[in-house]
């Protein structure tokens, strides 16, 4: 079994409230979940309105497949980001 994880860190420069951040977060999380069939959640910085951290995970039987899925997600959010600027991404593949 192979578990792939990805942390996506965004900066929300034009955002001025937690309500605005939640709208961006919900939209990104839902679109990633629907398009790639992976587990997605906001993972930290919930009380900071200009910072958004999203965690993504997938389970598969091939490390290359996990890396490919997560890399496609990073590419996707760079192009479809709801005004959020992707500051960093970190992909990790774990074999059990």
PyMOL commands that set and color helices and strands:
alter all, ss='L'
color gray80, all
select helices_A, chain A and resi 18-36+63-79
alter helices_A, ss='H'
color red, helices_A
select strands_A, chain A and resi 2-11+39-44+51-60+85-95
alter strands_A, ss='S'
color yellow, strands_A
deselect
rebuild
show_as cartoon
